[in-house]
Every structure is written in C-alpha cells, then in structure tokens.
Amino acid sequence: MSFTGGLDEAAKHDVVTTIVVFGASGDLAKKKTFPALFHLFQQGLLPKRTRILGYARTQMSRTDFTSRVTSFFKEDDPQADIDTFLGICEYVSGKYDVDADFVRLREEIDANEKQMNKREGDERVHIYYLALPPSVFVSVGMQIRRNVYDASCTNRVSSRVLSREIGALFEEDEIYRIDHYLGKEMVKNILALRFANVFYEAVWNRHYISNVQITFKEPFGTEGRGGYFDEFAMNQPKSLRSEDIRDRKTEVLRRILPIQLEDTLLGQYVGTRDGSKPGYKDDATVPKDSITPTFAQCVLHVDNDRWRGVPWVIKAGKALDEAKMVIRIQFKDMPNALFPSLARNELVLQVSPKESVYIKTIVKEPGLSTNLAMSELDLSYHKRYQDLKIPDAYATLILDVLNGDHSNFVRSDELDEAWRIFTPLLHTIEKERVVPLPYEYGSRGPKGVDEFPIERAGYKMTGIEYHWQPKQATQGKL
C-alpha cells in the first residue's frame, strides 16, 4: 500500500503502524535508525498510531534500551519530546533463528495494536527494518515470513542490502533495499537538476562532457559504506513514478561494461609513521596476509549513444585525508582558439560535508587588464537557504517507506546489474591475488591516485590558480 496526496497527508493518515527494528542493540540502529525515527516523530511525520519495537539478541532492561536509543539524539532535543517518543518504543529480546522468539514478537505486535485501539477494518502497516549484517538476512526473513508476516496488512521489509533469497520470500514491492546515500539531499536533487533545467539537458552528453568523476572519501577506517550514482547517468524517465525512475536506472546499468583490472587502482591503508593510527592489518580480526582493498579507483564506460566514449572515474576509500562526497563533471575544451589554453568548465555537486552546486567558469579579471581567471557560479545551500535544516538521510528514506515510494531504493534487477559490472573484477583480484598498494592512514591514497584520472580518463587540471571554498551563511533577506 502506498499513501497518496503527498508526504504531509501520508504522515497524518490514521494507519495502525508497527515498525520493528531488527538489530536494535547494534551501532546502526543506535547511531542512525532511532535518531531518524525520532526526527520523523518530532516533525509529526509518523502516522498518529505508531509503535516501534526493537528486537535483538542482547538482553537489555528498559533503562538500558532507552539509554541506547537516545544516546545519539541531539543535546538540545527537548526532554518532553524524548519522553513521549520513548512512550511508543519497546524492546523484545530474542534470537534470529528461533521460532518461539518470533512467535513472541508477533504476540507483542498484536498486543500493541490493541493498545492503539485497532478497530475492525482499520488499515495496518508493518515495517521490518533489518539493521543487521547480511549473514542473518535470510534467517530473519524466513522467520518473519513463517511466524510474523500478516497477509491481512501491508508489509514493508527494509534493509541496506538484501540477498536474492529474501526476494524469494517477499514480493518486490514489499522490499526496500536501503543505501543511505540515496537519501542524501544532494543525491535526491540530481533528478531535478538534471531534468528540470534546459541548459543542462542540452550539454548532458558525450558531445560536450569529457569525463565524470565520483569521489567518496572517508577519514576513518574499515567501518562505513558507500553509495550509488545511477540517477546521474540515466535518461529521462517517463514520469516521476518510482518504477519509471527505477526502469531508467536499470536501463543505464545494463549498458555499463564490466570493469577491467587495468582500469583499476587498488590500495590498502597502513598505520601512520608516528603510530597514532593503526593500519588495516593491525586489526586483530584481519588476517596478516589480507589483500582486501580499502581504496579503489576505477574507470567505467557506458555503452550507449549518450555516453559512449565518456570515462566515469569512481574513487572510494577509507582512512583518507578528509570526509567528502563529490561528483565532478568536466566539460570538453572550447572548440576555438580565441582564448587558447583555457581551463575547462566543470559542474561540481558536493554531497557532503556541505551541500553545494557550483560551476567553474572562466571570466575576465576586473579592471583594465584582459587577464582571465577561474571563478564560479555558486549555490552553497547553507548560504542560500536561511535556517536550513536538511533531514538525515535515514529519516528521508524511512518516510519514503511509510509512503510506499520506491524511487530511492534499489530494485532486484538493479542489484543484479551492479553485481554483473563488478563481479568479473572481484574474481580477477581473488584469482590473481592482486596486492593493493599501501597508503598511509590520513593520506590522499596510494601512489598514482592523482595521475590516474589524467592518464585513464583524460582529466585536465585547471591550469589557473583556483581554490573553491563554500560560502559562509549570511544574515538578511534572500
């Protein structure tokens, strides 16, 4: 079931809603899931009759559970809001492969629905959010289907990545594969930026674009994960319906050629020279002969008329010099010699840490000279929008689940295509025992990281002294 009439109407809809958070004792639930649910609660975006059940193997008292749930709330969150939110939260302890424990969970769900004054004929929604490692997805899915699933209500299963076996247990429209980067404000903005502006549409192709770079840098070690970029390359969907959007995303994925080892740079971080930060293999749980990459830079090619010949450079790594996610589109050189040796124009979308869109543009320096300079047309969100409060990505995606909107979730055929693109490379790395290059914790990456896009994708450095800084927020009217 999907709500109609927009987000506000959906949130106010009087549906008996049960949200079960599996893995409620883990870091993902503590740091992301419960803060996101609390944010939706504060904004009045949860249905009026909502109960949240945490489920995990850990034995916890009510005090321990509420302490964990609220441990990553903001310091300035009103205590009255927190107390009211905790009033709709409960915790059930049980194993992930024991029928009796899931029967008990179903009994708790039924009891909570009675407390919400469920009447005959009331619409009901069950959301099962799997904040769990993939190794237990299938076991939990089977238990849900056998002992908790209720065909008389609408059912939504959420997780970061769901294995194919889950698809055999539930219908595709009941599955929401969550990658939180798809809920980021700037990623969701790509659709509007790409298809609502005629000047972008005119140059969004191989005739004008030289190369595209997508960079995802994390300054910490092996915890964390990455995101998708499908919406950027896809053609215009027939409509904004979720399935039309996902059709286009799958269509472009099918045209991406498998990645070749020679188009890849792999790295693995080592400890800092002063010993303040450990290397990947310094972790006691990591084999000392591990060749698992913690950094990868590779070139993708899209074999369709719009993008044929345009290299897409994707770079992702952990333990790097900064936290940053950015998409950089570099345009081709000017086809005339009126201004020789010009730097190239670039459209840059910064997803994090500060949401921004800017276009690197050549202008004449002010004054009597005819010297050229690199400047930018800049939309820094924190400057343009006063009192800006961008919702957490998890909160955005959970609200999409409540509204039955699949647009920002990965469909099974999308997942299959992604594996098709990367699996040959993964098999080659494993078969040939490819050893990643070392790089120091906190550096830019392994040797060759800066030369890679130049040599493999034809990226052209600016050539003009230029350094973009996001503008600071200013007070006053817009």
N, C-alpha and C positions, 0 to 999 in steps of 0.2 A: 504494500500500500504506500502510496506517496501522497503527501498533503498537497493541497492546491491553494493558490491565492497568495503566494509569497511567504517569506520567512516569518514575518510577524504573525500572520494568521495561523501559520502552522504551529508556531510556538504556543499560541493561545488556545489551540484546539484541545478540547477536553477529552483526550485519549488516555486510557489507563496504560501507562508506560512503565516497563520494568527494564532497567539497564543492569546487566550482570557483567562485572569487570573481573575476568579471569586473570590470575597473576596479580591480585590486589596487594600482595606483600612485596612486590618487586619494584625496582627503580623506575621503570617506565610508567607504571601506574602512579607512583608517588610523585614523580617529577613532572609528568605531562598529563596523564589521563584525568586524575582527580582535580588538579587545578583547572583544566579545561572545562570539566563538568561544573565546577563551582563558578567559573566565569559565565557560563550559559545561564546558570541559576540566578546569579546576580542581575543579569540583564533581562530576566524574565523570559528567556527563550526556551526553557524546558516546558513541556506540557504541564498543565496545572497538577494533574495527578501522576506524579513520577516517584518511583522508588529506585534506589541504587543499591545493589547488592555486590559486595566484594567477595571473591572466592579465591582461596589459595590453600596450599598445604600447611602453611605456618599456623601454629596455634597462637592466637592473639586474644587478649582481653579487649573489652570495649574501649578502655582507656588507651591501650597500645594502638588499636586500629585508628581511633580518631586522631591520635598524635601523628601517626604516619600519614594519614590522609591530608592533614593540614600543614605538614612540615614544609611544603614548598608554596604555600599561599603567601601573598604579599604582606609585608609588615603593616601596611596601612589599611588592610581589609577590615571592615567593621566587625567586631566580635558578634554583634547581633545577627549579621548575615551568616557568619560561620556557624553559629549555634543552630540557626534554622536549617541550614544546609545539612548539617550532621544529623538533624532530626529525620531526614529522608534516607539516610545511609545506614546499612547494616553489614555485618561480616559473617560469612559462613566458612568454616574450615573443612577441607576435605581433600582427598587425593584425586588425581586426574584420570585414574583408570579403575575406580571402584564404583560399581553400580549403586550401592546403598548410599554413598555420599551424594550422588547426583539425584537420587530419589528424594533425599532430604532437602537438596537445593530446590527441587520442584515444589516440595511442600512449603518451603519458605516463600517462594514466589506466589503460590496460591494464597497463603495467609496474608501477604502484603497486599494483594489485590483486594481481598475482603476489607482490609483496613482502609483502602482507598475508595470504599463504597462502590465497588463494581456492581453494576446492575445488568440484568439480562439484556443482551443486545448492544451493550457498550462496545465501542471499538477498542481493541487492545493491541499493543505493540511490545514485543520482546526484542531487546538488542543484546547480543552477546559479543562483548569486546574482548578479544584474545590478546592481552598484553603478555605474551608468552614466547618462549623460544620455539622455533619451528619444529623441534623434535617431538613436541607434545600436541601439535595442532590436530593431527589425525585422531589421536586417542580422545582428546577433548571433544572434537567434532562428533565422533561416534557416540560418546556418552550423552551429548546434548541431544542428538537425534533419537537415541533409544529411550532416554529417561526424562528429558526436559522439554523437548520440542512439542509445541502445541499447534496443530494444524488449524485450529479454530481462530488463531490470532495471527497477526502479521509478524513475521520473524526476520530479523536482520543479523547477520553474522559479520563482525568486523575483526580485522587483524592487519598486521603490517604486510605480511606475505603469506598467502595460503597455498598449500601444496595442491596438486591435482586431485589427490584423494578426497579433499574437502569438497571439491566440485561434484564428486560422485554422491555426496551425502545431501547437498542442498542445491536448490535452483540458483542459476547465475544471478537473478535479480534479488536473491537473498544474501549475497556475498558482497562485502565491501572490503577490498584489499587496501589497507591504509599505508600510504607513504606520506609522512607529514609534510614533506617539501611541496607536495601538490596542493597543500592548503596554505602555503605562504602567500602573502598579499601580492607580491610582485609576480609570482608564477601564475596566480589566478588572473592577474592583469594582462598577461600576454595575449589572451584571447581578444580582449578589447583593443589593445594597442595594435595588434596585427590586422584585425578585420574591420575596425571602425574608422580607420584613417586612410584616405585615398592615396596620400603621398607615400605611405609605407607599402601599400599594395602594389604600387607602380614599380618599385625597385626591389621587391622581395623575391629575387630570383637570381639565377646564375649569370645573367647578363650584367648585373650591377654589383653583386656581392662576391668578394674574393674568397673569404673564409669566415668561419664561425668558430669561436672558442667558448667553451663552457667550463668554468673553473669552480671546484668545490674544495675549499681548504679548511682543515680543522687543526687547531693548535694543540690538541690533546692526543692521547694515544689511541689504543685499539677499540675504545668504546665509541658508539655513534654510528651513523649510517648516512646514505646519500639520497639522491632524488632523481626524478625523471625529467625529460625535456621534450616529450612528444608534441605538445601543443605548439611549440615554436616552429617546427618544420612542416606541420600538416597543412593541407589545402583547406579552403573554407568549407565548413560543414553545411549541410542543407538547412539546418536550423540550430537553435541553441538547446534542443532536446539532448539529454545526456547520451542516448545511444547514437545519435547522429555525430556528436563530437567524438565519441569513442570509436565509431566506424572510421573516421578520418585519421585518428591517431594510429589505429591498427593498419590502415592503408599505407601510411608512410613507413611504419616499422617493417612492413613486408618488402619495401624497396631498399632497405639498408643492407649492404653487403656484409658478410661475416668479416670480423676484424682479423687482420693478418699480424703475425708476430713481428714482422719487420716494420710495421707501423705502430709499434708499441714501445714505450719506455717504462720499465718497472723498477721500483725501489723499495727498500725496507729500512726503517729508521733504526739508528744506533744511538747509544747514550751520548750525552753531552761530554765534552772533554773534561769539564770540572766535576763530572759525576752527579750533578744535581738532578738530571733527568735520565731514567733508565732507557735502554734500548728495547726493541720488541722482544728479542730473545732473552732478555734479562728477566722476563716474566716466568715464574716457576711453572706455569701451566703450558708454556710454549716449548716444543722440542728444540734442542740446541742446534739441530741441523735444519730447522724450518726454512723453507724458501717461499713462504707466503708473502706476497707483496703487500705493503701498507701504502704504496703510492703507485698510481698508474696514469699514464698519459698516452692516449691513442688517437688515431685518425679514423673517422667513419666516413663512408661515402654513400650518398643516397642516389640510387639509380632510377631517377625519374626525370621528366623533361624540365621541371622547375629547378632541380638542384644538381643535376649531373655535372661533375667536374668541380663542385664546390666542396673542399675538405671541411669536415667538422672535427675540431680538436676538443677532446674531452679530457680534463685533468681532475683527478680526485686524490686526496691523500690525507693522512693523519700525521700528527706531530710536526706540523709545518709552522711557518713563521707568523701566521695570523688566521683569524676566523673570517672567512669570506666566501660568498657565493655570487658569482657574476657571470653574465652572458655578454660576450663581446662580438659584434658583427662588424667586420671590416669590409668596406666597400673597395671597389677597384680604383686604379689610378684614373685621373682625368684623361680623356682621350685627345687632348690638345696640348700644345707646348706654350701657350700664352704665359702660364706660370709653371716653369719647369721644376722638376724635383719637389713637387708638393707632397706633404704628408697626406695620408689617406683619411677620409672621413670614417668615423666609427659611430655606431649606435651601441650604447652600453646600458644594460639593465642590471643594476645591483640589487640582488635579492636580499642580501644581508651583509654586514650588520645594520646598515642604514638603507632603507628603501629609496632608490633613486633611479631616474632615467635621464641620461644626458647624451647629446650628440656632439662629437668632436668636430669642430668646424673651423675652416681657415678664414681669417678676417685680416684686414689691414690694421696695422698698429695705429692708434690715434696720433694725430699730429701731422707734421709736414712730410714725414718720410713715407716711402712706399713699401716699407718692410712688411712682411706677412707674419702673422702669429697664429698659434693654435689657441682657440677658445672653445666655449661650449654653450649649447642651449641646454639649460639645466632645469630638471624637475626633481628637486630634493623634497621628499614627502614631508619631512619634519620642518621644512621652511614654508611650503605651500599651504599646508593644512594645519590650522591652529588647533590646539588641544587634541592632537592626534592620538588616538588610542586604537592601534591596529590589533585585532584579536589574535590570540595564539592560534597557530595552525591546527592544533588538535581540536580546539573549540570549534573552529570553522568546519572541520571535517565531520565532527560528531553531529553538528547541526545539519549538515548535508544528509547524514544517515537518517536523522529524525524526519527529514523532509523527503526521503526516498530519492535523492538526487545522486546519480552515479557518475556525474560528469568528471569529478576529480578522483575517481577510483579506477584501479587497473582491472580491466576485463580479462578473462582467462585467455582469450586469443592474443591479447597484447602481451601477456606474460609469456606465452609460448614463443612469440616472435622475438622477445627480448632474449630468451634463452638461446634461440637459433643464432642470433647475432654473436653472442659471447661464448657459447659452448665450444666451438672449434678452437678458439684461442686458449680457453681454460684447459682443454685436453692436450694441446701442444705444450703448454707450460708444464703440465704434470708429466707428460711422456718424456720430454727432453730435459726435464729437471733444470729449467731456466732459473738461474740465480739472479735475484734482483740486485740492483746497485745500491750500495749503502749511502745513507744520507743522515746528517746529524739532526737529532731532535731539535726543532725550532728553526731549521733552515728552510730555504725555498724548495728543496727537493734534491734528487740525485744529480750528478754531473750530466749536463746536456739538457736540463729542464728548460732553460731559456732559449737554447738554439733549436729545440725540437719543432715548435710551430713555424719557425723561419724555414727550416730545411724540409719539413714534411708537408707544410700547408701553404707555403708562400706568404706567411705573415710578414708585413712590412712594419718596422719600427717607426715611430713618429718622426724622428729626424729633426724635430723642432722642440726646443725646451718646453716641456709641458708637464704639469702635475695637477690632476684634478683633486679637489678637496670638497666634500659635501658641505653645502652652505649651512650655517647655523640658523636656528629658528629666530625669527624677528617678531616683535610685537606690533600690533596695529591691524587695521583693516586690510583685507585682501584686495 
